[in-house]
Structures are given as C-alpha cells and as structure tokens.
Amino acid sequence: MSVVERKIEYFTDYGSQNTEKTLEIVRNRVQRGDVKTVVVASTSGETGVKFAKALKDIAKVIAVAYEEMKPMYKRQIAEFGGKAVDKAHLPLHAKGMDNVRKSFYTLGQGFKVAVEVTLIAADKGEVNLYEDVIGVGGTGKGADTAITVRATPTKEIFSEDENKKLEIREILAMPLKKKWWK
C-alpha cells in the first residue's frame, strides 16, 4: 500500500480575505512541478491579475469570468502572460445539471466555482484536455478555494472512459464555513 500525505489548508470563514493565502498555497503547489496550469475565477478580472502576476514565470494562468471583465484587468492579465476568458457559459447551470451543481455546493461555493471554471477552460480549448490543472474559485469575491482537478470538458464529466471523466485529485484549500444563496 502506498500513501501520499498532503496538506489541506482550511479557512475558518469564506471570502476575499483569503485570496492572498490561497494564491500562496497555489504557488507552492505549482512549484512542485507536476501541474503547470492554473484556472482562476475572476468576474471583474482583478483576482485574475493577482494570479497572473504572481505566477507569471511558473504557470500558465487562465482567468475565467461569466460576465465581461474590465478591459484594464484583461490587458494586465495578458501583460503578465495570462489569458482572460470572459462572457463564458456556465456549464453547471445548464439544463439537467442541477443535482451536479448542488453536489459541488456541499463543498462550498468556491469549490463549485473552481470545478466550473476548469470545465469552461476545457470546453473552450484553453487547457490541455485530461491533464491536471489547479482550479481556483471563491465565495462571492476573491479566492478561497483551490483544487487540483483533471481538465475535462463538460460533455465528459461522467464519461465511460475513466481517463476522461472529471476527477478531483486534491483539495488544496477551502473554507470550513459555507455560504448558501437562496
């Protein structure tokens, strides 16, 4: 039997006050060398800039928003070598995905978002499919959750091919307290 021991960081509360620590955790995980892509949720683009700047020499950063990012932030993401993807679809909000989305919410809003931005990046061809990436999400604003996840397109979440289906590999950071929107 082989065992791998890894550290998970838990925040006592959710929210943007955890962004810098989440970024530090992601940077440390990237420095291990086996994951080279970080997909981060960033509605305005501000969080995307922080991640692109901090990881510019060690990882490919893709900042994803379902709305249009502020042009200034999109430019800065690109200047730091990242890619801004905005006006994206929300695959976990599509018809027939309610139970899948609700299942991810049990682990927190940021967890659901980290999975969803990874699906979006895969659907748009912004990541190498079926390779591990780090997905980063937040609860409301900023970043409070980071996971290592297989970059799988939405249509393959439950694939019969075990090499293609969505797999959460690691939880790197997440809040203990959850927020439930009504």
N, C-alpha and C positions, 0 to 999 in steps of 0.2 A: 504494500500500500504506500502510495506517495501522497504527501501532504504539502501544500503550499500555504504559508502563513502570510497574510497581507493585512495591513492596517486599514480600517474604515474610520473616517472622521465624522462624528455626529455633531451637528449644531443644535443647541438647546431650543432655538427658535428659527423660523424660516425668515427669509427676506434678504434685501440687498446688502445689509451689513455683513453678510457672509461672502460677498463677491471676492474680496482680496484673498481671503483664506482659501476659497475654492480655486482661485487662479493658482495659488501656491501649490496646492495639492495636485492640480492638473500638471503644472510644470514639473513637479517631482516625478509624477508618473511617466510623463513623456521622456524624461531624462533616462529612464531605464532602457530606452532604445527600441522597444518592440512595437510601439504604437507611434505613428508619425502624423496622424491627422486628428484635429480637434474640431468638432462641430458644436457651435455655441449659439444658443437662442439670444437674439438681440433685437427687440422690437424697434427701438429708435436707432440702434447702431452703436450706442455708447459702450455697452458691455463688449460688443464685438471689437471695438477699437482697443479696449484694455487687453483683451486676449491676444489680438493680432500683434500688438506692440510687445507684450511680454514674451510671446512665443515665436517672434519673427525669425529667429535663427535656428530654431529646433523643431518646429512643427508647421504643417500646413493648417491654417485656420480658415474655417468656413463659418461665417456669421449668417444666421438664418432668421428672417422675420416674415410674419404673415401679413404685415402691413408694409407700407413703403418706408424705408429707412430715411433718416435725414441725410440729404446729399453730402453735407460736410463729413458725417461719420462714414458714409460709403467710400468717400475719397480717402479718408485716413486709413480705413481697413485695407484698401488697395495699396496705399503707400507703404504699409508695413508688411506687404506681401500676402495679405489675406484675400479672401473672396467674399463679397457681400451678395447674398441671395435674398431678395425681398419679394413681397407680394406673392408669397408661396401658398400653396394649397395646405390644408390641414387634414392629413390622411386619417387621423384618429377621430375626426369629427364627421367623416363621411357616413353615408347610409350603411347600416349594418355593423358599424364599429363601436356602438355604444358600450357593449359589455367589455370589449378590449380596453377602451379608454378608461372606463370605470375601474377596471382591474389595476391599471397602472396608477390611477389616482390613489389607490390604497397605500402606495409607497410615497405619495406626495405629489403635489402639483409640479414641482421641479423635475421629478422622476419621469412623469408623463411627458413633459416638455423635452427632456433630454432624449427620450426614445423618439418622439415625434420629429425633432429636428434632424435626427440621424436618418429616419425614413425619408424625409424631404430631400436631404442631400443625396441619398442613394437614388431616389426617383428622378432627380434632376441630373444625374451623372456627375456629380461633383466629388464623389469619393470612389475609390476602388471597391467595387462590389465584393462582398463577402469577406473583406478584411476587417480586422478590429480597428475601431476608432474610439475616441473619447467623446461622449455626448454630454453636453452641459446645459442645464436648464435652471430656471428659477421660479420662485413663487411670487408672482406679481412683477417685481423689478429685480434686476441684478441676477446673480448666480448663487444658488445654494445647494446644487446637486450636480454630481459628476459620476458618470458610469463608463465602463469600458463595454462596448457593445459591437456585435457583428453588424457591419453596414449592409443592411438588407433592404431591397425595395419593398414597398408596401404590399405588392401582389405576392410576395414570397414569405410574408410573416409566418404563415403556417405551412410552408412548403413540405411536400413529401420527402424532398431531398434534404437530409439532415445537414448538409454542408451549405445550404442556402437559407434555412429558416432563421428567424430572428432569435438571437441568444444574447442575454445579458451576461457578460463574462465576470464583471466585478462591479461592486458598488464602492466608489472611492470616497464620496461624501454625500451626506443628505441630512436634512433637519429631522429631529425627533418629533417636533410639534408639526402638525399638518394644518392647512387651511382648506376649508371646504366652501366653495362658492355655491350659491343657490341658483 
